[in-house]
Amino acid sequence: MTHLDPIEIRIAAGAFASVCEEMGAVLIRSAHSANIKERRDCSAAVFDRDGVMVMQAEHIPVHLGSMPASVRAVIGHEHRPGVSWLLNDPYSGGTHLPDITVVTPAFDDAGGLIGFAANRAHHADVGGRIPGSMPADSIELSEEGVVIPPRVLDEEAIEEVTSRMRQPDQRRADLRAQLAANRAGTERLSDLARQRGTGGLASAMAGVVDYAERRTRTCIAGIEDGEYPATDFLEGPENNIELKLTAIVKGSGIEFDFSGSSEQIRGNLNCPLAVTESACYFAIRVLTDPDIPASAGAYRPVRVTAPAGSLLNARPPAAVVAGNVETSSRVADLCLKAFGLALGQGTMNNLTLGNDSFTYYETLGGGQAAGPDDDGPDGVHVAMSNTLNTPIEALEIEFPLRAIEYSIRRGSGGAGRHRGGDGLNREIEALETMEYALLTERRRLAPDGADGGEPGSKGRNLLTRSGESSPAELEPKVSGQLDAGDRLRIETPGGGGHGRA
């Protein structure tokens, strides 16, 4: 391990975090789609020259463990200044197809490779069977959009991939925003190499990674050795799907073993191993100290076991679009449940709307779990999601939609000595004909409380057709058509309570 002066480590960690935050700011301010510029569904990170993640900005938790997989997918290629890489293939370093990753190498003044800047952004559409590229009933990956294996990102690549997507001009603009963000990142890494020297930069990177490992191991060592089991269910299109976990703590290390969980299914709740790892890494940040730098070192003490061909380590060509958003949320719940914590809403409440002229994607907040010392917050993105909402002003200006209601779902948090947070109500009216798709959870099974606390309320999806007064309740995963005047209402789950009231 590399041992630097503690003050120097904190300075270096702050410098690397600043690079990542600047990359995120450039991406958000340069992007054209509401999904990135308003909701901020994107992440940024920097890596050393061996592809080890040195720091990630506090953006999207589901990207924690999967961004390194994207860098590993390109690191073996020849790298030249100004040449970036593009990918979204879940089986070659990606998560699901709307998440497009751009990786750019950084060099010192002598032309030596010093590291990589990478960012990932959820594009509002990447082709596929329905607008928004998040079908509720896909079976194979090809139905979900354009599959991009690792390739050089140049003008030819931009034109080729965006020509197969809806609103290609917006897709091109967002890709160029990703390039601009990485350009800022590589310039800052080059600046640090000038200030510290190439060797000094490498030592600082290694020092921050090793520091994160030491602090994480210290926290894990404070958890009693033993096995911590948990079971939960995903709400499949037809039946509930069982997931099992045994968390094994031994000394300063921890293993999350998902043996016994469901095999991969004929549907899109499957996820690649990198997504499962991301959810486990998020849980470790919750269980240890969130002030520990978000680097590869924080995850070295963690081992994730999921049998190949299972729902949590799927084989191609299985569909995965819901795995990244909904299954990852359930894996995070399992990890927290195993250690006796109450659960938040456990879903991203994915809503996709669109036709030939627009695509709109939204994830909705809900109730966070109560803790042993405080109530859960209301109407927030929970666990694997850390995005904002699309403001009503932006929604109504940019899309043929009208917001009917946006409010706190009072009383939906679970009762307890400390109450779970309340969910949201979001009702939208279509102003023209469009397709819709919903990928949601916790519509059949409520989020559990802890230590005698009550579960949060289940969510509901409701559709009211124009001219009708009574809504119809929809399944957790469903798609269909909205005509002008139809209203879609989503009531998101509350969080579980903690302690007996």
C-alpha positions, -999 to +999 in steps of 0.1 A: +000+000+000+011+036-006+014+057+025+014+095+021+012+122+046-025+123+058-028+160+049-014+153+014-039+125+010-069+148+018-056+175-005-051+149-034-086+135-027-101+169-029-083+177-061-095+145-078-130+151-066-129+186-079-119+173-114-149+149-113-173+176-102-161+200-129-166+172-155-202+168-143-209+205-144-196+208-180-218+178-191-249+191-174-245+227-187-236+216-222-263+189-227-295+195-247-318+168-234-339+175-203-328+141-190-292+153-185-295+191-182-325+190-158-326+156-142-288+153-141-289+116-150-251+113-155-219+105-137-182+114-140-150+097-127-112+097-132-090+066-133-053+059-132-033+046-162-041+010-152-078+017-152-082+018-114-110+042-103-093+070-083-124+091-077-161+094-088-183+124-082-213+120-059-236+115-089-255+082-096-249+053-072-258+026-099-227+038-118-203+032-088-192-003-098-201-003-135-180+027-147-148+008-140-160-020-162-163+004-191-127+016-187-115-020-184-133-027-217-111-002-236-079-001-216-062-028-237-064-007-269-039+017-282-045+052-268-037+085-285-042+121-274-077+134-284-091+099-292-121+089-271-140+057-268-177+051-268-198+021-255-231+010-240-231-028-244-241-042-210-220-073-217-189-053-226-187-027-197-221-010-199-253-012-177-283-008-199-284+007-234-296+042-227-265+047-205-238+057-230-202+059-216-174+080-231-138+072-220-109+096-229-072+090-221-051+117-204-014+123-211+015+143-197+035+168-216+059+141-227+031+121-243+029+095-215-004+080-205-013+092-170-050+082-166-085+083-180-115+106-177-149+089-181-185+099-179-218+082-184-251+098-194-286+083-197-298+094-232-335+100-236-336+075-266-312+051-281-335+035-307-352+002-302-388-008-303-404+021-284-397+058-278-374+062-248-358+028-253-371+013-220-398-012-230-417-029-202-418-063-220-385-067-239-370-102-241-338-096-260-312-068-258-317-058-294-353-047-287-340-021-263-320+000-287-287+003-305-259-019-290-226-001-291-195-023-283-164-004-274-153+018-304-135+050-312-157+080-308-153+101-339-176+120-363-183+088-383-193+069-351-215+098-339-234+099-372-237+061-375-251+055-340-273+086-338-289+079-372-305+048-356-320+068-327-349+091-324-342+128-323-307+123-337-298+160-334-303+159-297-284+127-293-254+142-312-255+173-290-255+152-259-226+131-271-206+162-278-214+174-243-199+142-230-168+148-251-165+183-237-168+170-201-140+145-207-119+172-223-121+192-191-112+161-171-081+152-191-069+188-191-071+189-153-053+156-150-026+170-172-024+201-151-019+179-120+009+160-137+026+193-144+022+204-107+032+171-091+052+154-118+040+123-135+054+101-107+040+124-080+005+122-097+007+084-098+017+083-061-012+106-052-037+084-071-024+053-054-024+070-020-060+080-022-071+045-033-052+029-005-065+054+020-101+045+010-094+008+014-079+013+049-108+033+061-134+009+047-116-021+062-116-004+096-154+002+094-161-034+083-140-048+111-164-030+135-193-053+123-196-086+142-183-115+121-210-139+109-236-146+082-264-121+076-292-136+054-320-117+036-347-126+010-368-103-011-388-104-043-390-085-076-424-079-091-422-098-124-447-094-152-465-126-142-450-138-108-428-125-081-391-134-085-371-144-055-337-130-047-315-144-019-285-130-002-261-142+025-237-114+036-206-129+052-185-107+074-150-119+083-125-096+098-121-066+076-137-081+045-173-088+034-188-111+008-223-107-007-233-141-019-265-142-041-264-180-046-300-194-047-314-163-064-336-167-095-321-178-129-322-151-156-357-147-170-374-142-203-379-105-195-358-074-188-352-075-150-319-093-157-287-074-150-250-078-157-227-085-128-213-049-128-248-036-119-251-061-090-217-050-078-227-013-080-257-020-056-234-038-032-209-010-033-237+015-025-247-006+005-211-006+017-211+032+016-242+033+037-229+007+062-195+023+066-187+060+063-200+080+033-170+104+038-147+077+025-135+087-010-156+070-037-127+051-052-118+016-061-101+012-027-134+015-009-146-017-027-114-038-024-127-054+008-159-064-009-165-096-029-197-102-048-208-137-058-236-143-083-238-175-104-233-170-141-267-172-159-286-160-128-308-129-128-279-110-111-252-122-136-271-126-168-257-139-201-263-123-235-286-118-253-309-113-222-328-080-220-315-058-191-332-024-193-351-028-160-322-046-143-302-014-141-329+006-125-353-018-106-332-050-099-303-028-087-327-012-062-338-045-049-302-057-045-294-026-025-325-033-004-313-069+002-279-057+014-294-032+038-322-056+050-295-082+059-280-057+084-314-048+100-321-015+083-355-003+072-361+001+034-369+031+013-392+030-017-370+005-035-379+017-070-370+044-095-407+046-108-395+047-144-419+066-168-412+068-205-434+088-229-429+095-266-437+094-303-419+102-335-414+138-324-403+136-288-391+113-260-395+119-223-380+099-195-385+104-158-376+087-125-397+097-095-387+101-059-405+085-030-402+079+007-368+072+022-365+048+051-365+060+087-333+055+107-327+046+143-323+083+151-345+102+127-375+101+103-370+094+066-372+123+042-402+127+019-402+127-019-365+119-026-347+096-050-337+066-030-307+042-031-294+036-066-309+068-081-296+102-073-312+123-100-334+154-098-369+157-112-379+174-144-393+207-133-429+212-143-420+244-162-394+225-183-418+196-188-447+217-201-425+239-223-405+211-240-431+183-242-467+179-252-477+172-216-496+190-189-488+185-152-521+180-133-507+173-099-473+171-082-475+167-045-464+148-014-484+116-008-492+124+028-493+095+052-476+069+029-445+066+051-445+036+075-453+043+112-428+038+139-408+055+166-393+073+136-416+074+105-406+065+070-407+093+044-438+099+023-439+092-014-451+115-042-481+120-064-474+128-101-502+131-126-496+140-162-521+146-190-511+138-226-518+166-251-514+144-282-511+106-290-480+089-276-467+056-263-460+051-226-440+025-206-438+020-169-411+000-151-419+002-114-416-019-082-433-020-047-467-021-062-474-056-048-450-058-019-444-028+005-410-016+017-402-032+051-397-013+083-372-023+109-371-030+146-408-030+149-415-002+124-443-005+099-438-009+062-443+020+039-473+022+016-472+004-017-471+025-049-499+027-075-500+033-113-533+047-125-547+055-160-577+077-166-590+078-201-603+110-216-640+114-207-639+087-180-642+096-143-627+064-127-591+054-132-579+019-140-550+005-119-520-007-140-495-034-134-460-026-121-445-032-156-468-021-184-469-002-217-496+011-240-509+042-258-521+075-244-545+097-265-550+134-261-567+140-227-557+107-211-541+111-177-514+089-161-510+091-124-481+076-104-483+073-066-449+064-053-442+042-023-434+055+012-404+044+032-404+019+060-406+031+096-380+023+124-389+012+159-422+006+175-445+036+176 
